[in-house]
Amino acid sequence: MNADISDILPRARAVTRLPAQDLDRARRFYAERLGLEPVDERPGGLLYRTGGTEFVVFRSAGAASGTCTQMAWEVDDIEAAVSALKRRGVVFEDVELPGLLGGGRTKDGIVEVVGNYPSTGARGARGAWFRDSEGNLLALDAPVR
């Protein structure tokens, strides 16, 4: 069958893969800090499901660059999520980026982001970034409507 790529990828589910140099350490971080347990595992990989999506943490000899957001969770109440994660020992990044509201800096771990994709119906977003035990840069995101 010679399917056109425009018929394949638009219907495919996208999933995230996060590298881990120490899979046991990563498993502990996701359980103890984020309250997540893998729903399945194989040698060298842990499968997690959250909110109808999934991501994999896999053993890798390479290291995450951590220079950009690798995965984010969209939450309804970002203050509550940040507070809950801080109580579990998650450390949020201080962020300063051009084009952000509120002076472009995080306040209490949260930053206001100007604009959003028009199709979302949001006028902006609020974000918070943290790293997992392996250096992957993860985020919380809350649309501002």
N, C-alpha and C positions, 0 to 999 in steps of 0.2 A: 504494500500500500504506500503510495506517495503522498502523504498528507503534507499540507503547507504548514509552515511553522506558525502562521497567523491563526491556524485552527487548533494548535496544540498548546502553546504557552499561555494564551489568554484564559484557558480553562483549567490550567494546572494550579495546584496549591503551592504557594511559596513557603518554605520552611527555613529556619535559621540553623546554622552549624557554628558552634563556638569551640575553639581549641582549648585544650587543657594539658599542661605538661604533667600534672599530677591529678589523675582522675579521682582518687580517694579524697584528696584535699578539696577538689571542686564539689564532690558529692556532699561533703560536710558543710561547705559554705552554702550551697543551695538549700540544704535542709535546715541548718541552724539559723542562718541569716534571713533567708527568703521564705522559709516554711514550705519548700517544694520538695517532693519526693519523686524519683523517676517512676514512670508508669511501666517502663520496660527497659531492659538493658541487654547488651551483648558484650562480648569481650572488646574492650576499648571504647565503649560508648554508652551513654545514658540518655534515654528519651523522656522528655518532660512534656506535659500538656497543660496549657493554661488558656482559659477563655476561648476554647474551641480551636486553638492553634497549637502548634508544637515546635519544640526546638530540641536540638541534640547537643550535648557536651561530649566531645570526643577526645581521646588521648592523641596528642600530637607532639612531635619533636620540636615543632616551631612554636613561637610565642606570639600572642596577640599583640598587635602594634598599640592598641589602646588609644590611637590618635583620633578616632572618630566613633560615633555611636554605632555599635554593632547590633543592638537589639533594644527595643523599648516596649514597655507595657503601657497601654492607654488606660488611665484610671479616671474615675469620676471625681474623687476627692483627693487631690494631690497632697494637701496638707496632712490629711489623715494617713495616707500611705507613707509619706516621708517620716512622719512621727513614729509610726509603727515600726518601720525599718530601722530607724535610729535606735529605738529601744532594743532591737535585736542585734545592735552592734554594727550596722551598715554605716559607713562613712561617706558622706556626699561630697562631691567635688565643688570647689569654688570655681565658677565659670565667669569669664568675661569675654563677650563676643560682640563684634560690631553689629548694629542693626537690632539690638534688643532694647526693650523698654526698661524703665526703672534704672537708668544709668548703665544698663548692659551688664549688670553684675548680679550674682545670686544673692538672695536675702533669705536667711534661714534655710538654705539649701535649694531654694526654688528661684527660677528666673522667668521673666515674662518674655515671650518670643513674639515679635511683630509678624502679623500675617499668618495665613494658613491656606491650604488648597481650597479654592472656591467651591469645589464639589462637596466639601465636608460641611459647609454651612457655618464654619467657625471663623471668627475674625482674628484669632490668634491662638496661642497655646501657652501653657505654663509647663516648664520642664525641670527635671532634677536628674543629675548624673551621678553614678557610682561605679566602682570597679568590683568585679568578682575576684575570687582568690587567684585567678590566673591572669589578671590584667585586662580582661575584656571590659570595654566601656559599655555599660548598660544604662538605661534611662527610664524614667517615668515621664509620661506626657499626659496633659489634661487640656482638651480643647477649650477655648474661651468662646462662648456663643453669645 
